[in-house]
């Protein structure tokens, strides 16, 4: 089962009084590339999040966005900054003495000064937070994977239809190849006879042994049977990978086979020296190029 590298997944998670919205998007990439944007509280957990993505997927660029809503009040304590309180008392006492002010420095006055008391929130429990968050992450990843599988099925259908056309073109070339060789043999024989007649002014039959040697050389230079055999073998492997129910990534293997298919079709087109075969090869290359565009998006 092939997977596209394009997809989107979303899920929610709750931890204590906080809720998290998790979104993950993926597009094609030669390797695995992960970018994250998370609230400050999740920064210590980013290595775990990265590892979870790597364990689920093998290729693609992933953009993960996590937003935190409804933090609420968390348990904590009120802290006294005694040094700052001392400075306020000293400054207010000096102010009272210098200007002969009637009021005393009391608790109400001191407590209202900025920074004397601070509310310190209790730190988040990383393990508990991860346990709550991991479930939401798994749901988002699963939604992403479902979309990648659906996209992969669409890619497989398109590629399979193009493979059918490529096989038809290859069969036409296979039928044309022996005819092309016979036509080339006839052209060679006619050319030699014409040259012999033009040179001596009389008609002479070419030396049969020499002609047989030349025809054998021509047949060897223009024989494309090996290229057609290898081409058919690569196509079978390609189809097998495309149809396999295995879960591992196959994109790189398919890309390699496409390179081999292109190499074989280029070679047979150059060896055949036949207009019809060259035309068929051009059509095959056009279909392979369209398949290549699709394969680049397969995991």
RASULHU-V675260 format. One record per pair of residues at least 12 apart in sequence whose C-alpha atoms are under 10 Angstrom apart, sorted by the first residue. I is the first residue (numbers start at 1). GAP is how many residues later the second one is. Records with the same first field share a line. If there is no record, write none. Layout:
I->GAP, GAP
This chain:
1->148, 151, 152, 155, 240, 241, 242, 243, 244, 245, 246, 247, 248, 249
2->146, 147, 148, 149, 150, 151, 152, 153, 154, 239, 240, 241, 242, 243, 244, 245, 246, 247, 248, 249, 296, 297
3->54, 142, 143, 144, 145, 146, 147, 148, 149, 150, 151, 152, 153, 244, 245, 246, 247, 248, 294, 295, 296
4->22, 23, 24, 55, 56, 141, 143, 144, 145, 146, 147, 148, 149, 150, 151, 152, 245, 247, 290, 291, 292, 293, 294, 295
5->20, 21, 22, 23, 24, 52, 53, 54, 55, 56, 57, 139, 140, 142, 143, 144, 146, 147, 246, 291, 292, 293, 294
6->19, 20, 21, 22, 23, 54, 55, 56, 138, 139, 141, 142, 143, 144, 145, 146, 291, 292, 293
7->17, 18, 19, 20, 21, 53, 55, 134, 136, 137, 138, 139, 140, 141, 142, 143, 144
8->15, 16, 17, 18, 19, 54, 55, 132, 133, 134, 135, 136, 137, 138, 139, 140
9->13, 14, 15, 16, 17, 55, 128, 129, 130, 131, 132, 133, 134, 135, 136, 137, 138, 139
10->12, 13, 14, 15, 54, 55, 56, 126, 127, 128, 129, 130, 131, 132, 133, 134
11->12, 13, 55, 124, 125, 126, 127, 128, 129, 130, 131, 132
12->54, 55, 56, 121, 123, 124, 125, 127, 128
13->55, 116, 119, 120, 121, 122, 123, 124, 126
14->54, 55, 56, 115, 118, 119, 121, 122
15->56, 113, 114, 115, 116, 117, 118
16->55, 56, 58, 108, 112, 113, 116
17->52, 53, 54, 55, 56, 57
18->50, 51, 52, 53, 54, 55, 56, 111
19->48, 49, 50, 51, 52, 53, 113, 114
20->18, 19, 45, 46, 47, 48, 49, 50, 51, 112, 113, 116
21->44, 45, 46, 47, 48, 112, 115, 116, 119
22->16, 42, 43, 44, 45, 46, 111, 114, 115, 117, 118, 119
23->40, 41, 42, 43, 44, 113, 114, 117, 118, 121
24->12, 29, 38, 39, 40, 41, 42, 113, 116, 117, 119, 120
25->35, 36, 37, 38, 39, 40, 115, 116, 119
26->33, 34, 35, 36, 37, 38, 118, 119, 122
27->32, 33, 34, 35, 36, 121, 270, 271, 272
28->31, 32, 33, 34, 267, 268, 269, 270, 271
29->30, 31, 32, 33, 267, 268, 269, 270
30->28, 29, 30, 31, 221, 222, 266, 267, 268, 269
31->27, 28, 29, 30, 268
32->21, 22, 25, 26, 27, 28, 29, 30, 267
33->17, 20, 21, 25, 26, 27, 28, 29, 30
34->15, 16, 17, 19, 20, 25, 26, 27, 28, 29, 30
35->15, 26, 27, 28, 29, 30
36->13, 14, 26, 27, 28, 29, 30
37->26, 27, 28, 29, 30
38->26, 27, 28, 29, 30
39->26, 27, 28, 29
40->28
41->27, 82, 83, 84, 85, 88
42->24, 25, 26, 82, 84, 87, 88, 91
44->82, 86
45->81, 82, 84, 85, 88
48->82, 86
49->15, 81, 84, 85, 88
50->12, 14
52->82, 85, 86, 89
53->84, 85, 88
56->82, 85, 86, 89
57->84, 88, 191, 192, 242
58->190, 191, 241
59->190, 192, 193, 238, 239, 240
60->237, 238, 239
64->73, 76
66->71
73->48
74->46, 47, 48, 49, 50
75->44, 45, 46, 47, 48, 49
76->43, 44, 45, 46, 47
77->41, 42, 43, 44, 45
78->39, 40, 41, 42, 43
79->36, 37, 38, 39, 40, 41
80->31, 35, 36, 37, 38, 39
81->34, 35, 36, 37
82->33, 34, 35
83->33
84->29, 30, 31, 32, 33
85->25, 26, 28, 29, 30, 31, 32
86->24, 30
87->29
88->17, 21, 22, 23, 25, 26, 28
89->16, 17, 20, 21
90->15
92->12, 13, 17, 18
93->12
148->150, 151
149->149, 150
151->146, 147
152->90, 142, 143, 145, 146, 147
153->89
154->140
155->87, 136, 139, 140, 142, 143
156->83, 86, 87, 135, 138, 139, 142
157->85
158->132, 133, 136
159->80, 83, 128, 129, 131, 132, 133, 135, 136
160->78, 79, 82, 83, 131
162->122, 125, 126, 128, 129
163->72, 73, 75, 76, 121, 124, 125, 128
165->118, 119, 122
166->69, 114, 115, 117, 118, 119, 120, 121, 122
167->64, 65, 68, 117
168->112, 116
169->108, 110, 111, 112, 113, 114, 115
170->58, 61, 62, 95, 107, 110, 111, 113, 114
171->57, 61, 109
172->104, 105, 108
173->51, 55, 95, 96, 99, 103, 104, 105, 106, 107, 108
174->50, 51, 54, 55, 103
175->102
176->96, 98, 100, 101
177->45, 46, 47, 48, 51, 91, 95, 97, 99, 100
178->41, 44, 45, 46, 47
180->42, 43, 92, 93, 94, 95, 96, 97
181->34, 37, 38, 39, 41, 42, 91, 92, 93
182->33, 37
183->91
184->31, 34, 35, 38, 88, 89, 90
185->26, 27, 29, 30, 31, 33, 34
186->29
188->23, 26, 27, 30
189->16, 17, 22, 23, 25, 26
190->16
192->12, 13, 14, 15, 19
193->12, 13
194->12
219->53
220->51
221->49, 50, 51, 52
222->46, 47, 48, 49, 50, 51, 52
223->45, 48, 49
224->40, 41, 43, 44, 45, 46, 47, 48
225->43
226->38, 42
227->34, 36, 37, 38, 39, 40, 41, 42, 44
228->33, 36, 37, 39, 40
229->35
230->30, 31, 34, 35
231->26, 29, 30, 31, 32, 33, 34, 37
232->29, 32
233->28
234->20, 22, 23, 24, 26, 27, 30
235->22, 23, 25, 26
237->16, 17, 20
238->12, 15, 16, 17, 18, 19, 20, 23
239->15
241->12, 13
242->12
248->51
249->49, 50
250->45, 48, 49
251->43, 44, 45, 46, 47, 48
252->43, 44, 46, 47
253->42
254->37, 38, 41, 42, 44
255->36, 37, 38, 39, 40, 41, 43
258->30, 31, 33, 34, 37
259->29, 33
261->23, 24, 27
262->19, 22, 23, 26, 27
263->22
264->17
265->13, 15, 16, 17, 19, 20
266->12, 15, 16, 18, 19
267->14
268->13
269->12, 13
